[in-house]
């Protein structure tokens, strides 16, 4: 299969997933759309092209669980009927991951700063038990303002957890503004590299960049700092902080669907 064909197929998958994500969030009347769209490309790529038997995916930025549900839907692991229960009373498809009901969702996450600790613990556990498999953890860039995240990085580097891959959704925006204004995060890659960890900066919306995620580091964990756009794919949402929170009105949903290419 040519690179052009792969890119075309992935773009078709991405468009279908974006449309279903918007539909799910609109029908549920909930927000956090921007951060879901910024990490959807990476979520799809990892699940469709990287994860193998024995691997585990940990979603640390739990408010983007919609992207995970839709990704599992594209794999046939969740149905349309399942997605219609998103954010409803008594649902398993909660607004943040509720661990244990699905083999694809092991931990309850979303209290930001906890996911990397859990992922690092699993990676060490696999080594101690002699189990195969890698662990992938998707974090937000804002989570790196949490001390627990840096403690987990120290732990992972100290133990040389080569099976751990960390993906950072670097969309530059968080609940109270841009990450640079809130806590000076512009040099995040350099700071992480200062711990002796392998850091690769990639375009989180480019297939060439995403294809590097399958690479495995030696001597310790691998970190991919993905440069992304909050609200990617919906122009009026892109790089707008309010789409961290806001649900869509009917007019906005129609407008969002109108700007997406037909599936």
N, C-alpha and C positions, 0 to 999 in steps of 0.2 A: 504494500500500500504506500502510495507517495505521500510526502509531507503535506502537499496541497489537499489531498483527499482526507488525511487525518484531521487537518485544520478545519475543513469544511464540515466533517462529521461532528467534530467537537463543538463547532459554532451552532450547528443545528440542535445538538443536545442542550447547549447552554440557553438558547432561545426558548426551547420547550420548558426548561426548568424555571427560567425567569417568569414566564407566563403563569406557570402553575404556582409559583411562590406568591406572586402578586394576587392571584385569585384566592389562595388560601388565607392570606393576611386580610384581604378585603372582606371576605365572607365572615371571618372571625372578628373583624373590627378592631384589630390590634396593630401596633406600630413595630418599631425596631426593624423597619424595612431596609433602611440604608446600610446597616451593618451586615444584614443578610446578603444583600446584593454585592457587597464588596468582597465577600469571601466565597461566594457561590462557585466561581470558576475553580478555585483551589479545591473546594470540597468535592466537586465533580471529578476533577482530574485524579485526586488521590484515590477516590473510591472506584473509579472505572479503570485506572491504569497503573496504580501503584500497590494497593493493598493486596496481600497474598494470604494464604491460609496460615493461621497462627499470629497474624498481625492484629494490632488493636489501634483504634482511632479514639482519641479523647478530645471532646469539644470543650475547651476551657471557657471560651466566650459564649456562655450558655444562652445569652439573649439572641444569638444567631442560630438557634436550633431549627428555625423554619427552613434554613438552607440544608440542614442535615436531613430533616424529614423529606424534603423534596428530592434530595439526592437518593435516599433510600427508595423513594417512589420510582425514580428513573431506573433503578436496579430491579424493580419488581418486588421489593421487600416490604413495601407499604402500598396499599391500594388507594384509589380515589376516595372510597368510603372512609378509610382511615384518616386521610387528610381533612375530610369534612368534620372530623371530631377535634381538630386543632383548637386548643384553648377553650374547650367546652367543659362544663361541669362533669367531674368524674372521668375525664379522659386520661389516657396514658400519654397522649401527645400534648404535654403541658407547654407553657410558655418558656420554660427552661427545662433542660433534660432531666427526666426522672429515671434514675438508673435502675436496672434490674429486670424490667419487663421485656427487654429485647436484647439479644446477643450483640446487637450493634450499638447499644447505649448502656455502657457498663456502670458509669458513675453519674450521680446527680451533680451538676455543675452550674455555674452562673453567679455564685458568690465569687466575684472575680479575684484571681490570684491563687486559686486552689488547684486548677487543672494540671499545671506543670508538675506540682508536687506529686499528684496522683500518678501521672504518666511516668515520672522518674522512678517512683516506687515499683510500678509494674515492670519497667525495664530491668531494674535490679533483681526483682523477684524471678523474672524469666531466666536471668543468668544463673542465679543461685540454684534454681530447680532444673537447669539444663534444658529449658524449653526453647524451641525455635520461635522466631517471629520478632518483628520490629514494632515499635510504639510511635505513633504520630500524634502530636498534640498541637491543636490550633488555638492560638491565643490572640487577644486583641493587643494593639499597641498600648492602649491605656492601662492594661494590666501590668505593664512594666513600671508603673508608679507604685506598685504593691511590693512591700519588702519580702513577702513570702515567695514571690516569683524569683527574686534574686537569690534567696536561700535555696530554692529548688535548683537553680542553675549551678550554684556552688556545689551542691550535692551531686548533680549529674556529672559535672566536670571532675570532681574528686574521685568518683567511682569509674570514670572513663566509660560512660554508658554509650557505646557506639551504636546500640540498637535504637536510640532515642533520636527522633527527628522533630524539631520544633518549627512550626509555621507561625509567623507573626503577620496578622492582617494589619498592615500599616496604612490605614486610610487617613490618619492624621486628625481625626475628629473624635470627640467623646462627649459625654453628657453635658458638660458645662462649657464647651468651647473646643478649640483646637489643642492638640496635645502639646504643641510647642509653648503656647501661652499658659497652659495649666501647670506643666512641670518640665519644660525645656527638653523635649524628647527628640530633637532633630538629629542628634548624634547617637541614636540608640544602637546602631550596628557597631560603632566603634566601642561603645561601652561594653557590649556583650563580648566582643572580640578580646577585650582587655582581660577577660576571665580565662583566656586561653582556649576559647571555644571557636570552632569553625563557623564562620558567618558568611552567607552568600546572599547578596541583594538581587532580587529578581522583580520583573514586572508580573504582578499577580493576575494580570488579565491577558497575558501573552503565552501561547502554547509553548514557544521555545523556552521561555523562562520556567514555566510550570514543569516542563519535562525534566528539569534538573532535580526535582524533588525526590526522584527515585534513587539518587546517588547517596552513598553511605560514607560517612566520615570514618577516619581511623583515630583512635586515641581518645575519643569522647563524643559527645552529642553533636549533631549537625543542626544549625539554625538557618532557616531561610526567612529573611526579612522581605516580605512581599510588599511592594509599593502598589497600593490599590486605591480605588475611588469609591468613596461612600455613595451608595445609590447607583452604582455602575449600571448602565444600560437604559436608564430612564433620565433623560436630560434635565428635567426640572427638579430631580432629586439629587443629582450629582454634586458632591462637595457641599451639601447643605446640612448644617448641624441639626436642623429641626426634624430631619428624617431619621434621626436616632430614635425619636419618640413617636412621631405622629402617625395615626392611622390614616388611611385614604378615605376621602369622600367618594361618592359615586362618580362625580365629575372627574376627580383626579384619577380614579381607577380607569375610567374610560380613556382619559388622556394618556395614561401610562401604557395601556394596551395598544393604543393607536400608534405610538412611536416605536413599538417593538415590531420587528419583521414578522411576517406570517410564518407559522411553524411549517 
